[in-house]
Amino acid sequence: MTAITIIVSVLFLLLILHDAFEVMLLPRRVKSRLRIVRLFFRFTWMVWSKTARRISSLDRRHNYLSLYGPLSMVWLLVVWAIGLITGFATLHWALDSGLPRGITWPNQFYFSGVTFFTLGYGDMVPHTGPGKLLAVLEAGIGLGFIAIVIGYLPVLYQLFARREARVIMMDAIAGSPPSAMTLLVRHAEGESLHELEDLLHEWQQWCAELMESQLSYPMLAFYRSQHDNQSWLGSLTTIMDSCALVMVGLKGVRTFRARLAFATARLAVIEMGRVFQVSALAFPEDRLPADKFERLREELAEAGLQFADDENPQERLAAFRNTYEPFLNGLASYLALTLPDWLPTGGPLDNWQNSPRGKSAKQLIDSVPAQPE
């Protein structure tokens, strides 16, 4: 019985250490299904998101959902620490079980916790050679675990900040919430269509960084943006919508950069769906029905953007949309995020204008000519 207990405890410790190594140190997507972190996030997010959907107030729901990302990381670290302490406590208990005055498991759990966090009170000590060696090993692992956690959290928040910087910039580029129509119209009205390629290139790089960071650290997907009408998935949707419009064909707008950005963005969406094991999900209603498409067409035309092929642009656009919209909707449904519309649906002011004297600032900026004489 003692041998079985030792083997099970060792396997349990190796499972936790391997899980922590993959999450905090391995910079690549892990395909193994036998992972504590996978079960942890799947169960806790299922409970958390179901509770959130029962909250009627949108503000309270968003605030509630925004707590999950940071709290889940704290819970996960606590689960790992308790698991390691429990495994070592069981090993200590098994090694001391043959002594005349064996120490009870609860006392061994206390001793394991004191050793793991390197407190060293000295009120309990191991009595066997293997027990002393195990105590040294546990103290080393505990010290290493704490050091890795201290170094891991700043990296995680740095990646989050880099992701959110582009999301915040989308406010002035495409509105709040963002929309593809607003993005293209603002570039056209500002006589800056030549800068659209640079923008798509920057977002292509953002998509690559998103895929690299959130495949290695999937928990970043649960961290929400500063404003309720913005999200990393909403910004990604707007970029893909804009690329699709450009690829359908707009007079005077080159498609090369849009094709590259669209390909990278679609790969990021597919890979994120695989990480969370989310299937494609069709929208219950069309995001761009015929009446909205006509309005989109008119707004683009007023800004000087006309479709190169005037016969069937809606059909071509629908074909592009079918290659990415279901995957975006699957992720949005799982993460409890709202995808933006093709047309602007927010208020008359963007987030940067919704501040003291924001309207005056908007009027002054709107009065600045695109090309001063």
Protein Blocks (a to p, Z undefined) as FASTA:
>chain_A
ZZmmmmmmmmmmmmmmmmmmmmmmmgcddfbfbdfklmmmmmmmmmmmmmmmmpmblklm
mmmmmmmmmmmmmmmmmmmmmmmmmmmmmmmmmmmmmpmbacdfklmmmmmmmmmnonon
opaccfbfklmmmmmmmmmmmmmmmmmmmmmmmmmmmmmmmmmmmmmmmmmmnopaddfk
lmmmmmmmnopmmmmmmmmmmmmmmmmmmmmmmmmmmmlmmpccfbfkbcfklmmmmmmm
mmmmmmnopghiafklmmmmmmmmmmmmmmmmmmnopacdddfbdfbdfklmmmmmmmmm
mnopacfblmlmmmmmmmmmmmmmmmmmmmmmmnopacddfbdcbdfbdfklmcghklmm
mmmmmmpcfbdZZ
